[in-house]
Amino acid sequence: MKRNYKKLVALSVCSGLLLTACGGNNKETNNAANNAASGDKPAAQTNAPAENVKTTITWLNILHTPSPPTDTVLNKIEEKTNTELEFSWVPDASKEERINTSLASDSLADIVTLTILENSAVRNALKSGMFWEVEPFLDEFPNLAKISKEIRTSASIGGKLYGVPFQKSLARNGVVIRKDWLDKLKLEVPKTTDDLMAVAKAFTEQDPDGNGVKDTTGFTDRNDLIYGAFKTLGSYFGTPNNWSVSADGKMTPEFETEGYIKTMDFMKQLFDNGYINQDFAVTAKTDQQQKFSQGKAGIYVGALFDSKNLLNKAKGIQDNMELVMVNDITSTGNESDRAIWAANNGIGGLLSFPKSEVKDEAELKRILKFINDLMDEETYALMTYGIEGVHYTADADKAVTILSSDLWEQEVQPFSASRPIEYGYKIHDADPLKMEADKLILDNKNYAVLNPAYSLESETFSTQGSELQKITTDATYKYILGKMTLDEYKAAIENWKKSGGSNIISEYEAAYKAVSK
């Protein structure tokens, strides 16, 4: 882990190359040189770094913001964790391709953020022995020891845990709507999907911003069938979360269900009538949020806590913007039909540690201690809110007010997606929207729909899953965009089955039967 690199140089190089190993090939040489220069014994003899010596840790991480953070908060995190961190930032929009390339070339880092565990290349890499199995070590660290058995099981592959799970709220999604536009057009907050369609129509056709120009749409969405609008809308139509399982153990993929087809029809109606941005299939998340904050659309479907950021981004552009969050929409109007998909059963991915970079258990434990330290409330506060007095103030109840949204977005926000756990702390946001979002997300837990196949193993899925998913994803988009009929869509699903999908179904059924005994 210890390397002769300057942080600024490392960040610049890693940002440019993205997937370099940040000098990993020189790790042993640099360690030997450093030890010789200081008169210390080699790491192999001491078996652990001295407590007062900063450890350099490289981290191949996902960037969810337009640019990497400055060093302001980074320096404080390093101080709290007694480390020197070197990040290789991979843009979220290209994470799958970049991570696949990195895994194939073994161009990794001490810590690798893996957020797409269903990706076949990722699963194969994890099962191949490329990464350390960590469960035997977790209970040695107080924060890691608190990770529940359920979380560990859900995050395991083939019964083994190949990294520290990102612990996320179980069901975070809902609908964010321009309340000021609803009020202007004398519309009620929607409770059904029909109501939601009516609002989208009105926001498109009735000039909700009052500028006399037909320049708004109801929805703004992005090129993501999971974290964009589609999967959340699917919940409202009764679509299962990836898979459904019958009482006799028969597995059905979501894209074969009636709810999925109804969701496609809903999205197709939005597209055909111009109630959604016509470029949604190629729109990035940052552009989607910008469209909303600039007043080009009035309905955003995604994480409920995005509402605060959307409102902050609108300052100076849409200063009259008011938002309302909705988490109880159904297609039937019946409370008993409420449902919301649980993203990866509450698992946001893994912080994994490749054996090519982390050479022995002593080194692994030092990195696990770093992850454990990230879970302390003080470090969590740094990664969530920044530095008190610089980025935020807090009252006696630890309710936080951000001092400058621009400064927070630049120096703090890039770290927020890297928190190993995002809930359970006393410090909290004083912003009314964020407090309401947290309340609704907690309420969502009561209606969360889990993926019954999340921790199950399918050899075909592991080897062909990503390629096969392209068949269903392409067919879904083509149907919504009017480039494919329903019969052609169903033919594409049959092609998925013939290409390996039927094997996935049977393998999941066998795995489910085995764990259900």
GUGUKOL-418390 format. One record per residue: residue in one letter; x, y, z of N, C-alpha, C, O in turn. Coordinates in steps of 0.1 Angstrom, whole numbers, plus 5000, padded with zeros to 4 digits. Layout:
# GUGUKOL-418390
AXYZXYZXYZXYZ...
# end
This chain:
# GUGUKOL-418390
M500849885000500050005000500850135000500450234996K502150125005502950245007503650274994504350184989R503550394988504150424975504750564976504350644983N505750584967506350714966505750794956506250824945Y504450844959503750924949503251044956502751044968K503251154950502551274955501051274951500751224940K500251314960498851294959498351364946497551314938L498851484944498351564932498651494919497851484910V499951444918500351374906499551254904499051224893A499251174915498551054914497151084909496551014901L496451184915495151214911495051264896494151224889S496051334892496051384878496251274868495551254858V497151184872497451074863496250974863495850934852C495750944875494650854875493350904869492650834863S493151044870491951094863492151094848491151074841G493351104843493551094829493450954823492850934813L494050864831494050724826492950644831492550534826L492350684842491150634849491450494855491050464866L491950404847492050264852493450214854493650094853T494450304856495750254859495750204873494950224881A496750124875496850064889497550164898497850124910C497850284894498450384902499750344908500050364920G500550274899501850234904501950104911502950084918G500850024910500849904918501949814916502449744925N502549814903503649724900504849754908505749674909N504949874913506149924920505949914935506849964943K504849854940504549854954505649794962506149864972E506149674959507149614967508449684967509149704977T508849734955510049814954510049934962510949964970N508950014961508750134969508750104984509350184992N508050004988508049965002509449935007509849985018A510249854999511549825003512449945004513249965014A512350034994513150164994512750245006513650295013N511450265009511050345020511550285034512050355042N511450155035511950085047513450105049513950125060A514150085038515550095039516050235043516950255051A515350335036515650475039515450515054516150585060S514350455059513950485073514650405084514550435095G515250295079515850205088514950105094515250025103D513650105089512650015094512849875089513549855078K512349775095512349635090511349635078510349705078P511649545069510649525058509349475064509249415074A508249505056506949475060506749325063506049285072A507449245055507349095057507849055071507348955076Q508749135077509349095090508449155101508249095111T508049275099507249345109505749295109505049295119N505349255097503949195095502849295096501649255095A503149425099502049525100502749665100503849675106P502149765094502649895095502549955109501649925116A503550035112503450105125502250195126501850255116E501650205137500450285139500550435135499650495131N501750485138501950625135502450665121502750775118V502550555113502950575099501750585090500850495090K501650685082500450695073500650595062501750565057T499550525059499450425048498850485036497750545036T499550465025499050515012498050405007498450285005I496850445003495850354998495350404985494950524984T495350324975494750364962493350304961492950204967W492550384954491050354954490550374940490450494935L490150274933489450284920487950304923487250214927N487450424921486150464926485250524915485750564905I483950524918482950574908482750724911482450754923L482750804901482450944902481050974897480750954885H480151024906478851054903478551204900477451244898T479651284900479551424898480351464885481151384881P480151584880480851624868482351624869483051594859S482951654881484351664883484751604896483951604906P486051554898486451504910486551614921486551734918P486551574934486651674944488051734946489051684941T488051854952489351914955489851844968489251754973D491051884972491651824984491151864997491551815008T490251964998489852025011489351915020489851905032V488351845016487751745025488651615025488751545035L489251585014490151475013491251475024491551375030N491851595026492851605036492351575050493051515058K491151615053490551585066490251435067490451385078I489751375057489551225057490851155060490851065068E491851195053493151135055493651155069494251065075E493451275075493851305088493151215098493751155107K491851195096491051115105491350965104491250895114T491750915092491950775090493450735090493850625088N494350835092495750815091496250755078496950655079T495750805067496050755054496450865045496250985047E497050825033497150905022496450835010496850725007L495450905005494550834995494850884981495051004979E494850794972495050824958493850764950493750644950F493050844944491850804938492050794923492650874916S491550684917491250684902489750684901489050594904W489350794895487850824894487350774880487850814870V486350684881485650634869484350704867483450684876P484050774857482750844855481550744856481650634850D480550774863479450684864478850644851478450524849A478750734841478150704828478850584821478250514813S480150574824480950464817481450364826482450294823K480850344838481450264848481550114844482550044846E480450064837480449924834481549884824482249794826E481649964814482749944804484049954810484949874808R484250064818485650084824485949974834487149934834I485049944842485349844853485649704846486549634850N484849674836485049544828486449544823487149444823T486849654817488249664811489249654821490249584819S489049714833490049714844490149574849491249524852L489049504851489149364856489849274846490649184850A489549294833490149204823491649224822492449134820S492149354824493549384823494249374837495449394838D493549344848494049344861494749484865495749484871S494149594860494649724863493749784874492749854871L494149744886493249774897493849864907494849934904A493349864920493949944930493649864943493049764943D494149924955493949854967492449834970492049724975I491649934968490249924969489549944956489950034948V488649864952487949874940486449884943485849794949T485749984939484350004941483649924930483749954918L482849824934482049744924480649764927480149714937T479949834919478549874922477549794913476349794916I478049714903477049644895477449494897478049424889L476949434908477249294911476549194902476949084902E475549244895474849144886475649144872475349054864N476649224871477449224858478249094858478949064868S478149024847478848894846480348894848480948814854A480949004842482449014844482849034858483848984863V482049114865482249144879482049014888482948974896R481048944885480748814893481848714890482248644899N482248704878483248604874484548644881485348554886A484948774881486148814888486148784903487148744908L484948804909484848784923484948634926485648594936K484348554918484348404921485648344917485948234921S486448414909487748354904488848354914489848284912G488648424925489748434935490548554934491548564940M490148644925490848764923490848864935491848934937F489748854943489648944954489548864967489248744968W489948934978489948874991488548844996487648924994E488348725003487148705010487348765024488348745031V486348855028486548935039485748895052486148945063E484748815051483948785062484648735074484348775086P485748655073486448605084487148715093487548695104F487248835087487948945093487049055099487549135107L485849065094484949175097484749195112484749305117D484549085120484249105134485449155142485249175154E486549165136487749225143487649375144488449445151F486649435137486549585136485149625141484149575136P485049715150483749745157482649785147481549745149N482949875137481849915128481549805118480349785115L482549735113482349625103481549515110480849445103A481849495123481149385130479649405131478949305132K479249525129477749555130477049525117475749525117I477749495107477049455094476249325097476749225101S474949335095474049225098474249105090474849105079K473848995095473948865088473148875075473648815065E472048935075471148945063471949025052471848985040I472549135056473349215046474449135041474749135029R475149065049476348985045475848875035476548845025T474748815038474248705030473848755016474148705006S473148875016472648925003473848974995473748964982A474949015001476049064993477048954989478048984982S476748834994477648724991477448664977476348674972I478448604972478348534959478848394961480048374966G478048294959478348154961478648134976479548044979G478048204985478248194999479448255005479748245017K480148334997481348405001481248554999480748604989L481748635009481648775008483048835004484048825011Y483048884992484248934986484449084987485049144978G484049144997484249284999483349335010482449265015V483549455014482649525024481449575017481549655008P480249535021479049585014478749735016478949785027F478349805006477749935007476349915013475549845007Q476149975024474749955031473950075027474150185032K472850055019471950155015470650145021470250035026S469850245021468450245025467750145016468150135004L466850065021466249955014465549995001465749934991A464750105002463950144990463850294990463150354998R464650364982464850504982464050584972464050704973N463350514963462850584951461350634953460650574961G461050724945459650784944459650884933460450894924V458650974934458451074924458551214930457951244941V459351304924459451444928458751534917459051514905I457951624922457051694913457151844916457251884928R457051934906456952074908455652104914454552114908K455552134927454352174934453852304930452652324929D454752404927454252534922453552514909452652594906W453952424900453252404888451952334890450952364883L451852244899450552174903449552284908448452284903D450052374916449152474922448752574911447552614910K449652614902449252704891448252644882447352724877L448252514879447352454871446152394878445252324872K446152414891445052364900444952214899443852164898L446052144900446052004900446451944914447152004921E445851824917446151764930447451674928447851644917V448051654939449251554940448751424935447751374940P449351364925448851234919448951114929449951104937K447951034929447950914937447950784929448250674934T447650794916447550684907448450714895448850824892T448750604887449450624875448650704865449250774857D447350694865446550774856446650924860446751004851D446650944873446851084877448151144873448251254869L449151054874450551094870450651124855451251224851M449951044847449851074833449151204830449651284821A448051234837447351354835448251484839448151584832V449051464850449951574854450951594843451351714839A451551484838452551494827451951564815452651654809K450751534811450051594800449851744802450151834794A449451784814449151924817450552004818450552114813F451551944823452852014824453452034810454252124808T453051954801453551964787452652064779453252134771E451352064781450452134772449952264778449452344770Q450052294791449352404797450252514802449852594810D451452524797452352634800452452654815452152764820P452952554822453052574837453952674842453852734853D454952714834455952814838455452954834456053054837G454352964826453753094823454553184814454353304814N455453124806456253214797455653224783456153294774G454453164781453753184768454353094757453953114746V455253004761455852924751455752774755455852744767K455452694745455352544748456652484748457152424738D457352494760458752454760459052364773460152354777T457952304778458152214790457652074787456752064778T458151984794457551844793457151804807457651864817G456351694808456051644821457251584828457751634838F457751474822458851404828460151444822460251494810T461251434830462551434825463251304830463151274841D463851224821464351094824465751074818466151164810R466350964821467750934816467850794810466950714811N469050764805469250634798469550524809470750474809D468650494817468850404828467450334831466650404837L467250214828466050144830465950104845464850054849I466950114853466950074867466750194876465750204883Y467750284876467750394885467050524879466850624886G466650514867465750624861464350594865464050534875A463450634856461950624859461450484858460450454865F461950404849461250284845460950184856459850144858K461950154864461850054874460850094885460150014891T460950224889460050274899458650274894457650234901L458450314882457050314876456650164875455450134877G457550074873457249934872456649884885455749794885S457149934896456649894909455149924911454349854916Y454850044905453450094906452450004898451249994901F453049934888452249844880452349704884451849604877G452949674896453049544901454149454895454149334896T455149524889456249444883457149394894457449464904P457549264894458449214904459849284903460149344893N460649264914461949314914462949224908463449134914N463149234895463949144886463349004884463348964873W462948944895462448804894461248794903461248854914S460348704899459248664909459448514910459848444901V458948464922459048324924457748274930457148334939S457248164924455948114928456048024940457147994944A454947974945454947894957455647764955456247704964D455647714942456347594939457747614934458347514928G458247734935459647764932459947794917461147794913K458947824909459147864895459548004895458848094901M460548034887461148174886460648234873460748174862T460248364874459848434861460548564861460548644871P461248594850461948724849460948834848459848824842E461248954853460349064853459849104839458649144838F460749094829460349144816459349044809458949074797E458948934815457848854810456548874817455548804814T456548964826455248984834454349094828454849184820E453149084832452149184828452549324832452349424825G453049334845453349464850454449534842454449654840Y455449454837456549514829455949564816456349674811I455049494810454449544797453649664799453649754791K452949674810452149794813453049914815452750024812T454249884821455149994823455750044810455850164808M456049954801456449994788455350074781455650174774D454150034782453050104775452950244781452650344774F453050254794453050384801454150474795453850594792M455350424795456450504790456250534775456650644770K455750444767455450464753454450574751454650664742Q453450574760452450684759453050824762452750924755L453950824772454650944775455450994763455451114759F456150904757457050934746456250974733456551084727D455250904730454450924718453751064719453651134709N453351104731452651234732453551344736453151464737G454851324737455851434740455751474755456151584758Y455251384763455251424778456551394785456551404797I457551344778458851314783459851364774459651374762N461051404779462151444770462451344759462651224763Q462351374747462451284736463851214734463951114727D464851274741466151214741466451134754467651114757F465451094761465651034774466550904773467350874782A466450834762467250714760468750734759469450634760V469150854757470550884756470951004765472051054764T470151034775470451144784471151094797470650994803A472151164801472951124813472151184825471351274824K472451134837471851174849472051324852471151394856T473251364850473551514852472751604843472251704847D472551554831471751634821470251634825469551724823Q469851514829468451494834468151594845467151664845Q468951594855468751684867468851834863468151914868Q469751864853469851994848468552044841468152154843K467951954833466751984827465652024837464952124835F465551944847464551964858464852104865463952184866S466052124869466452244876466352364868466152474874Q466452354855466252474846464852494842464552594835G463952414848462452444845462052384832460952434827K462652284826462252234814461352114816460652064806A461152064828460251954831459851964845460452034854G458751894849458251904862458051784870457551784881I458451664864458351534871459751464870460251444859Y460251424881461551354882461251224890460751234902V461651114885461450984892462850934895463750914886G463150904907464450864912464550864927463450844933A465750874932465950874946465250994952465351104947L464450974963463651094968464551194974464251314973F465751164979466651264984467251344974467951444977D467151314961467551404950466851534950467351634944S465651534957464851664957465651784962465551894956K466451764972467151874978468151924968468352044966N468951834961469951884951469251944939469752044934L468151894935467351954924466952104927467152194919L466552124940466152254944467352344945467252464941N468452294950469652374951470152414938470652524936K470152324928470652354915469752454908470252524898A468552474912467552564906467752704911467152804905K468552724922468652864927469352954917470352924911G468653064916469153164906468653144892468853224883I467953034890467352994877465852984878465053044870Q465452904888463952884891463752914906463452814913D463853034910463853064924462453044930462353034942N461453034922460053014927459752864928458552824931M460652774925460452634925460052584939460752604949E458952504939458552434951458352284947457852254936L458752194956458752054952457851974962457752004974V457251874957456551774966456951634962457151604950M457151554972457651414970456451314972455651334981V456351214964455251124964455850974965456650944956N455450894974455950764975454750654976455050534979D453550694973452450604975451550594963450350564964I452150604951451350594939451150444936452050364938T449950414931449650274926448950294913448550394909S448850184906448050184893446550164895445750184887T446250114907444850074910444150174920442950174920G444950254927444350334937444150274950443550334960N444550144951444350064964445650064972446650034967E445450104985446650104994447249974995448549964996S446549864994447049734995447949694983448749604984D447949774973448749744961450049824961450849814952R450349904972451549984973452749884972452749784979A453749934964454949854963456049944958455850034950I457349914962458449984957459649894957459949824967W460349884946461449794944462549834954462849954956A463249734959464349754968465649734960465949624955A466349844959467549834951468649734956469149764967N468849634949469849534953469649484968470649454975N468349474972468049434986468849514996469149465007G469049644993469749725003471249725002471949785010I471749654992473249654989473549744978473049724967G474449834980474849924969476149884962476649954954G476549754964477749704958478849664969478449644980L480049654964481149614974482349704972482649754962L483049714984484349774984485249644984485349584995S485849614973486649494972488149514971488549624967F488949414974490349424976491049324968491149204972P491649354956492249254948493549204954494349274960K493749074953494949014958496249054951497349044956S496049104938497249154931497849284937498949314935E496949354944497449484951497649464966498549514972V496649394972496749374986497349234989496649134987K498649234993499449114992499249015003499348895001D498849055015498748965026497649005036497049115034E497448925046496348955055496649085063495749155067A497849105066498249225074497849355066497349455072E498149355053497749465045496249475043495749585043L495549365042494149365041493549425054492549505053K494049385065493449435078493749585079492849655085R494849635074495049775075493949855066493549955070I493649795055492649855046491249845052490449935052L490949725058489649705065489549805077488449855079K490649835084490649935094490250075089489450145095F490750105077490450225070488950235067488250335069I488350125061486950125058486150135071485150205072N486550065082485950075095485950225100484950275105D487050295098487150435102486250525094485750625099L486050485081485150565073483650565079482850655076M483350455086482050445092481850515105480750515111D482950575111482750655123481950775119481950825108E481150825129480250935126480951065121480451135113E482151085127482851205123483351205109483251305101T483751085104484251065090482951065081483051125070Y481951005086480651005078480251155076479751185065A480351235086479951375085480751445075480251525067L482051415074482951475064482551445050482451525042M482251315048481851265035480451305031480151305019T479651345040478251375038478051525037477351585028Y478651605047478351745048479551835047479451945044G480751775049482051855047482551885061482451815071I483152005061483852055073482952155080482552255074E482752135093481852235100482552375101483752385103G481752475098482252605097482752645083482852765080V482952555075483452575061482252545052481852625043H481752425053480652375044479352375051478252385044Y479252365064477952355071478052415085479152425091T476952435091476752465105475752355111474952305103A475852335124474952235130474452285143475252355151D473152265146472652305159472852205170473552105167A472352225181472552135193472051995190472551895196D471051975181470551845178471251785166470751685161K472351845162473151795151472351805137472551725128A471451905136470751925124471652025116472052125120V471951985104472952045095472352145085471352105079T472952255084472552355073473852375064474852415070I473652355052474852375042474952525040473952595037L476252575040476452715039476552755024476052865021S477052675016477152705001476952584993477852494994S475852574986475652454978476652434967477052314964D477152544962478252534951479452474957480152384951L479952524969481152474975480952324979481852244978W479752294984479452154988479552064977480151954977E478952104965478952014954480351994948480651884943Q481152094950482552084944483452004953484251924949E483352024966484351964976483851844984484651774989V482551824985481951724994481151614986481451494988Q480251664977479351564971480051444964479451334965P481151464958481851344951482151234961482251114957F482251264974482551164984481351084989481450974994S480151154987478951094994478650954989478050874997A478850924977478550794971479550684976479350564974S480550734983481650634987481450595002482350525007R480450645008480250605022479850465023478850415017P480550385032480150245033478750215038478150115036I478250315046476850305051476250445051476950545054E474950455047474450595046473250625055472550725054Y473150545066472050575075472550535090473550465091G471750575100471950535113472850625122473250585132Y473050745117473850845124472950955130471850985125K473451015141472651115148472651245139471651315138I473851285134473851405125472951385114472951285107H472251495110471251485100471051625093471451725098D470451615082470151735074468951815079467951755082A469151945082468052025086467152075075466052125078D467552055063466752095052465352025052465351895053P464252095051462952025052462751925041462151815044L463251945029463051845018463851715022463251605020K465051735026465851615030465251535042465151415042M464651615051464051545063462751475058462551355063E462051535049460851465044461251345036460551245036A462251355028462751245020463151125028462851015026D463851155039464251055048463050985055463050855056K462051055058460851005064460150915053459650805057L460050955041459350875031460150745027459550645025I461450755027462350645025462150535036462150415033L462050585048461850495059460450425058460250315061D459450505053458150455051458150345040457450245040N458950375029459050275018459450135023459050035016K460150125033460649995038459449905041459649785039N458349965044457149875047456549815034455749725035Y456949865023456349825010457449775000457149754988A458549755005459749714997459549574991459149484998V459849564978459849434971461249394968462049464962L461649274974463049224973463149144960462249094954N464449134956464749044945465048904950466148894957P464248804948464448674954465748604948466148504954A466248654937467348584931468648654934469748624928Y468648764942469848844943471048774947472148794942S470948684957472148614962472248474956473148394960L471448434947471448304941472548304930472848404924E472948184927474048164917473448094904472748004905S473848154893473548094880474748104871475248214869E475347984868476547984860476348064847477248134842T475248044840474948104828474848254829475348334821F474248304840474148444843475548504845475848614841S476348424852477748474855478548484843479348574842T478348404833479148404821478548484810479248534801Q477248494809476548554798475548664802474948724793G475448684815474348774819474348914813473348964809S475548974812475649114807475249114792474549204788E475649014784475349004770473848984768473249044759L473348894776471948864775471048974779469949004773Q471449054789470649164793470549274782469549344781K471549284773471449374762470249344753469649434748I469949214752468749174744467449234749466749294742T467249214762466049264769466049424770464949484768T467149474773467249624774466949684760466149784759D467649634750467349694736465949674732465349774727A465349564735463949534731463049634739462049684733T463349654752462449744760462549884754461449954752Y463649934751463850074745463150084732462450174729K463349984723462749984710461249984711460550054703Y460649904720459249904721458750044726457750094720I459350104736458950234741459050344730458150424728L460150334722460350434712459550404699459750474689G458750304699457950274687458650204676458250204664K459850144678460650074668460449924668461049854661M459549884677459249734678457849714683457349784692T457149624677455749584681455849494693456949444697L454649474699454649384711455049244707455749174714D454549204695454949064691456449054688457048954692E457049164683458449164681459249164694460249104696Y458649234704459249234717459249094723460249044729K458149024722458048894727458948794720459448704726A459148824707460148744700461548764705462348664705A461848884709463148914714463348844728464448794731I462248834736462348764748462648614746463348544753E461948554735462148414732463648394727464248294730N464148494721465548494717466448494729467548424729W466148574739466848574752466848434758467848384763K465748364758465648234763466548134756467248054761K466448144742467148044734468648074735469447984734S469048194738470448234738471148204752472348224754G470348154761470848124775469948154786470148114797G468848234783467948274794467248164800467048164812S466848064792466147944798467047874808466647824818N468347874805469347814815469447894828469447834839I469348024826469348114838468148084847468248064859I467048064841465748034848465947904856465647894868S466347804849466447664855467547664866467347604876E468647734864469647744874469247814886469547774897Y468547924884468048004896466947914904466947914916E466147844896465147764903465847654911465447624922A466947594906467647494913468347554926468347494936A468847674924469547734935468547774946468847764958Y467447824942466347864951465847744959465647754971K465647634952465247514958466247464969465847414979A467547484965468547434974468647514987468847454998V468447644986468447734998467147735006467147775017S466047685000464747685006464447555014463447545020K465447465013465147335020465147355035464947265043
# end
